[in-house]
């Protein structure tokens, strides 16, 4: 596990976007795994800037998002479809057929999960999977206790996760109780995992990931067993203010 300590959110975002841009420059058909939430927004802004400066094209890129809320359609302002469109896709030259996000409104959610796995398989391995870190150690929406061998599945969101995400909604009652998420095994099949961690609030979780034991009770701990992980963390998250 390589840990890159940076000064702040902005530097984390720039470094993360340059890892993705390097891959896009080198590979003819790159496959990216993407995340939502507050953490990757700056990285997406940095990618948009690179596109506007004509240093990158996304015409040959495929993307797979980690997760989506159950019950929120693609036009719902809190759906991850909407988030990705607003924060990245509508600003760059990526076609709708190149971006994949589970459909949280599918009639049969189990079949939707199987289809999503199939779509990832057909694209080949994910080259770089971007992750944020949940306060309780979740990656994707894999909450504590999720099996390390899980594939894309429907998960019941913990109250603490719903509370943490309530800031995007009018009230916590509006936060869905379930989500579709790539499983831990699906995530760790990616060639490279790029975990972004910013802010004091994440310091305890990051310390547990680095120093704690590998356990399904702390899903992110699985990253200790992956051969190719880069963590980009800012000073506040590292509790290191040198
Ligand atoms: C988002 C996701 C989540 C977030 C995590 C951190 O697609 O899967 O695991 O990465 O909850 O969220 P933020 O970045 O908002 O702190």
Boltz pocket constraint, residues with backbone or C-beta under 6 A from the ligand:
constraints:
  - pocket:
      binder: B
      contacts: [[A, 34], [A, 35], [A, 36], [A, 37], [A, 38], [A, 39], [A, 40], [A, 66], [A, 67], [A, 131], [A, 132], [A, 133], [A, 134], [A, 135], [A, 138], [A, 139], [A, 140], [A, 141]]
      max_distance: 6.0
